[in-house]
């Protein structure tokens, strides 16, 4: 078990803030209670409440400006010694992180796995650009030899959870009058976006697969891959200097047109979780036309990322964890933002124009030690929409829990 989880389990009373949409925090609360840890939960909207059904649950209905003072009083009144949330850049969570530091209590953050699939991240203090992990600590580690269990993670569970979450939050929004969604969209807009996603997948599936086949057919390694991120990902808004993904796309195509070999191609891979929110197909085509590389620039979503990596020259990303997958495949990788893995032995440190011309491969021996360090400190064999072996055995023994029961146990707020 990761050092972060081992430390969390030494606490007496854990406060859960906002988690992933769906039943993960509900299961996690059950797990903590099997470890004789008291758990309290704060819900910020009806979507949070719908997926959580334990005692010691509280609603926060005041403004964001009042949250720090409210949380400080709550912590002291209930003798909280650790806070857990998903994502450390949501407005309420950034306040909680600062307050935890001042009060001297522990602050833990769940996030998607740095290493995927079959891992999720749990890190103390902060994640990604706020991480306090030190590269100096990995020198003595051996190569990674982990064999994570398959977690049965399913995208349809995420899709259903998201649609239900946003619809419920919209239906009962009057009960939480000051709540503003951290992604900058209303609950109804989010629900509509998730409903759009299946249609766009159906529309583009065959063209995207045909593109993938053309790119990988001859194993010619003649294209660079760009892995796009969710348009309002905190990695972009907090850990890069870009205003948005559009600016990154523009810069990438312009630089590629000026400095890459004229025989090489550029392929944009859209993020599947952003399918219903953004479609950059026309934008990419327009920019490629403007920079006179329309015949060399391609865009798709439903393409197998590991396969694209395998046959690519290298990858460019703002700071997506797919960059670590690229390093795993021993491909040159250029990070344009700030990332936990952006270090000289792993990623190409030269400017982007140099990367196109002479990309530098990662040090695989160092990567294996770095991977081991991440696993030992922050990575947990599990999934937010699948099985988490580290807690499943306790839940199974306690009440024969099954993840498919998440929705059947939920109910609308009273």
ZAMARGU-4260 file (C-alpha; in steps of 0.2 Angstrom, whole numbers, plus 5000, padded with zeros to 4 digits):
<rodrens>
0) 5000/5000/5000 | 5006/5017/4996 | 5015/5027/5009 | 5001/5041/5008 | 4987/5028/5012
5) 4997/5021/5026 | 4999/5038/5034 | 4980/5042/5031 | 4975/5026/5040 | 4984/5033/5056
10) 4971/5047/5058 | 4956/5046/5070 | 4943/5057/5061 | 4943/5060/5043 | 4933/5074/5034
15) 4928/5070/5016 | 4925/5085/5005 | 4920/5084/4986 | 4925/5068/4978 | 4923/5060/4960
20) 4905/5060/4953 | 4898/5043/4958 | 4900/5031/4973 | 4919/5031/4975 | 4919/5042/4991
25) 4904/5032/4998 | 4914/5016/4996 | 4930/5024/5003 | 4920/5030/5018 | 4914/5012/5021
30) 4932/5006/5020 | 4939/5019/5032 | 4926/5014/5045 | 4931/4996/5043 | 4948/5003/5049
35) 4940/5010/5065 | 4941/5028/5058 | 4927/5040/5061 | 4922/5049/5044 | 4912/5065/5041
40) 4907/5071/5024 | 4903/5089/5018 | 4891/5090/5003 | 4891/5105/4992 | 4877/5101/4980
45) 4863/5088/4978 | 4874/5078/4966 | 4886/5075/4981 | 4872/5070/4992 | 4864/5058/4980
50) 4879/5047/4979 | 4884/5047/4998 | 4873/5038/5011 | 4882/5037/5028 | 4880/5046/5045
55) 4889/5062/5050 | 4885/5070/5033 | 4884/5089/5033 | 4878/5102/5020 | 4887/5118/5015
60) 4875/5131/5008 | 4884/5147/5012 | 4896/5157/5000 | 4913/5152/4995 | 4920/5168/5004
65) 4913/5161/5021 | 4920/5143/5018 | 4936/5145/5027 | 4929/5152/5043 | 4915/5139/5043
70) 4928/5125/5040 | 4939/5131/5054 | 4925/5130/5066 | 4919/5113/5060 | 4937/5106/5062
75) 4939/5112/5079 | 4921/5107/5085 | 4923/5089/5078 | 4941/5086/5081 | 4945/5083/5063
80) 4963/5077/5060 | 4963/5074/5042 | 4954/5081/5026 | 4952/5071/5010 | 4946/5077/4993
85) 4947/5074/4975 | 4957/5087/4966 | 4966/5101/4975 | 4962/5115/4963 | 4943/5116/4966
90) 4939/5133/4975 | 4933/5125/4991 | 4948/5113/4991 | 4961/5126/4989 | 4954/5135/5004
95) 4954/5119/5014 | 4972/5115/5009 | 4978/5132/5015 | 4968/5131/5031 | 4975/5113/5034
100) 4993/5120/5033 | 4989/5133/5046 | 4980/5122/5058 | 4993/5108/5056 | 4981/5094/5051
105) 4984/5082/5036 | 4977/5086/5019 | 4976/5072/5006 | 4971/5073/4988 | 4964/5059/4976
110) 4967/5061/4958 | 4968/5051/4942 | 4983/5039/4942 | 5000/5046/4938 | 5002/5029/4931
115) 4988/5021/4921 | 4979/5010/4919 | 4974/5001/4936 | 4981/5015/4947 | 4973/5030/4956
120) 4983/5044/4965 | 4982/5048/4983 | 4995/5061/4988 | 4997/5071/5004 | 4999/5091/5003
125) 4995/5092/4984 | 4996/5084/4967 | 5004/5088/4951 | 5012/5105/4951 | 5009/5106/4970
130) 5017/5090/4974 | 5031/5089/4987 | 5039/5074/4981 | 5058/5076/4978 | 5068/5068/4964
135) 5083/5066/4976 | 5073/5053/4986 | 5073/5040/4971 | 5091/5037/4969 | 5092/5022/4980
140) 5076/5013/4974 | 5076/4997/4963 | 5067/4995/4947 | 5049/4994/4948 | 5042/4976/4948
145) 5024/4979/4951 | 5009/4969/4945 | 4993/4979/4948 | 4977/4969/4948 | 4965/4972/4934
150) 4952/4985/4941 | 4937/4982/4928 | 4936/5001/4926 | 4921/5006/4915 | 4918/5022/4905
155) 4899/5019/4905 | 4899/5020/4924 | 4907/5037/4923 | 4895/5043/4909 | 4880/5037/4919
160) 4887/5045/4935 | 4890/5061/4927 | 4873/5063/4919 | 4864/5058/4935 | 4875/5069/4946
165) 4872/5085/4935 | 4854/5082/4933 | 4851/5080/4952 | 4862/5095/4956 | 4851/5105/4944
170) 4835/5099/4951 | 4839/5103/4968 | 4850/5119/4965 | 4839/5130/4976 | 4845/5120/4992
175) 4862/5125/4988 | 4860/5143/4982 | 4878/5149/4982 | 4886/5134/4974 | 4895/5137/4958
180) 4902/5122/4949 | 4921/5123/4948 | 4921/5119/4929 | 4912/5135/4925 | 4897/5127/4918
185) 4879/5125/4925 | 4874/5108/4930 | 4862/5107/4916 | 4875/5112/4903 | 4886/5098/4910
190) 4872/5086/4908 | 4869/5091/4890 | 4888/5089/4886 | 4888/5071/4893 | 4873/5067/4883
195) 4882/5074/4867 | 4897/5063/4870 | 4889/5046/4864 | 4883/5054/4848 | 4900/5062/4844
200) 4908/5045/4847 | 4896/5036/4835 | 4899/5050/4822 | 4918/5049/4822 | 4922/5031/4827
205) 4924/5024/4810 | 4934/5039/4803 | 4945/5039/4818 | 4949/5021/4817 | 4953/5023/4798
210) 4965/5037/4803 | 4973/5026/4816 | 4975/5012/4803 | 4983/5023/4790 | 4995/5031/4803
215) 5001/5014/4810 | 5000/5003/4794 | 5018/5004/4789 | 5026/5007/4806 | 5035/5021/4798
220) 5037/5032/4814 | 5034/5048/4804 | 5022/5058/4815 | 5023/5067/4831 | 5008/5065/4843
225) 5000/5078/4853 | 4989/5072/4868 | 4976/5085/4872 | 4968/5088/4889 | 4951/5092/4896
230) 4948/5110/4891 | 4946/5116/4909 | 4958/5104/4917 | 4966/5112/4933 | 4982/5106/4925
235) 4980/5119/4912 | 4972/5133/4922 | 4984/5131/4937 | 5000/5122/4931 | 5003/5130/4914
240) 5004/5148/4906 | 4991/5144/4893 | 4975/5153/4893 | 4966/5138/4886 | 4969/5122/4875
245) 4965/5133/4859 | 4981/5143/4862 | 4991/5127/4864 | 4985/5120/4848 | 4989/5136/4839
250) 5006/5137/4845 | 5010/5119/4842 | 5004/5119/4824 | 5013/5136/4820 | 5029/5129/4828
255) 5028/5112/4818 | 5025/5121/4802 | 5041/5132/4805 | 5053/5119/4811 | 5048/5101/4808
260) 5054/5090/4794 | 5042/5093/4779 | 5039/5074/4777 | 5033/5072/4795 | 5015/5073/4801
265) 5007/5080/4817 | 4992/5070/4825 | 4981/5078/4838 | 4973/5065/4850 | 4957/5072/4858
270) 4953/5068/4876 | 4938/5056/4878 | 4932/5064/4893 | 4931/5081/4884 | 4921/5074/4869
275) 4905/5081/4874 | 4912/5098/4879 | 4924/5102/4865 | 4927/5097/4847 | 4943/5105/4839
280) 4941/5096/4822 | 4937/5112/4813 | 4949/5123/4823 | 4964/5111/4819 | 4959/5110/4801
285) 4958/5129/4800 | 4974/5132/4808 | 4983/5119/4798 | 4977/5128/4782 | 4983/5145/4789
290) 5000/5138/4792 | 5000/5129/4776 | 5002/5111/4783 | 4984/5105/4780 | 4991/5089/4772
295) 5002/5085/4787 | 4990/5088/4802 | 4977/5076/4808 | 4965/5075/4822 | 4954/5061/4831
300) 4947/5055/4847 | 4943/5036/4846 | 4961/5030/4843 | 4970/5019/4854 | 4983/5030/4863
305) 4996/5016/4867 | 4996/5011/4849 | 4998/5029/4843 | 5013/5031/4855 | 5021/5015/4849
310) 5022/5021/4831 | 5025/5039/4834 | 5042/5049/4834 | 5037/5057/4851 | 5024/5066/4860
315) 5020/5084/4865 | 5008/5088/4879 | 5005/5103/4891 | 5007/5092/4906 | 4995/5077/4904
320) 4999/5060/4913 | 4999/5053/4896 | 5017/5060/4895 | 5022/5047/4907 | 5015/5034/4896
325) 5025/5041/4882 | 5041/5040/4893 | 5036/5022/4897 | 5036/5018/4878 | 5053/5026/4878
330) 5047/5040/4866 | 5054/5057/4867 | 5042/5068/4876 | 5040/5087/4877 | 5030/5095/4891
335) 5024/5113/4888 | 5017/5116/4906 | 5023/5110/4923 | 5022/5092/4928 | 5028/5081/4942
340) 5038/5070/4929 | 5045/5085/4919 | 5064/5082/4924 | 5079/5081/4912 | 5081/5062/4912
345) 5063/5059/4908 | 5057/5073/4896 | 5066/5083/4882 | 5071/5100/4890 | 5075/5109/4874
350) 5063/5122/4866 | 5049/5115/4856 | 5057/5120/4839 | 5072/5109/4844 | 5061/5095/4849
355) 5054/5094/4831 | 5071/5094/4824 | 5081/5082/4836 | 5070/5074/4849 | 5079/5066/4864
360) 5073/5050/4871 | 5071/5047/4890 | 5083/5037/4901 | 5073/5021/4904 | 5083/5016/4919
365) 5079/5032/4928 | 5061/5030/4923 | 5060/5013/4931 | 5066/5020/4947 | 5055/5035/4946
370) 5040/5024/4942 | 5044/5014/4958 | 5045/5030/4968 | 5028/5035/4962 | 5020/5018/4966
375) 5028/5017/4983 | 5023/5035/4988 | 5007/5039/4979 | 4999/5026/4968 | 4985/5014/4973
380) 4979/4999/4963 | 4961/5004/4960 | 4949/5013/4950 | 4935/5026/4953 | 4923/5017/4942
385) 4929/5000/4945 | 4936/4988/4958 | 4949/4994/4971 | 4957/4978/4977 | 4965/4987/4992
390) 4948/4991/5000 | 4937/4978/4991 | 4941/4964/5002 | 4936/4974/5018 | 4920/4979/5010
395) 4916/4962/5004 | 4919/4954/5021 | 4909/4967/5029 | 4893/4968/5018 | 4897/4958/5002
400) 4898/4975/4993 | 4896/4976/4974 | 4900/4992/4964 | 4885/4989/4953 | 4874/4993/4968
405) 4880/5011/4969 | 4864/5017/4960 | 4852/5006/4968 | 4856/5012/4985 | 4855/5030/4981
410) 4840/5042/4983 | 4835/5060/4980 | 4838/5072/4994 | 4823/5073/5006
</rodrens>
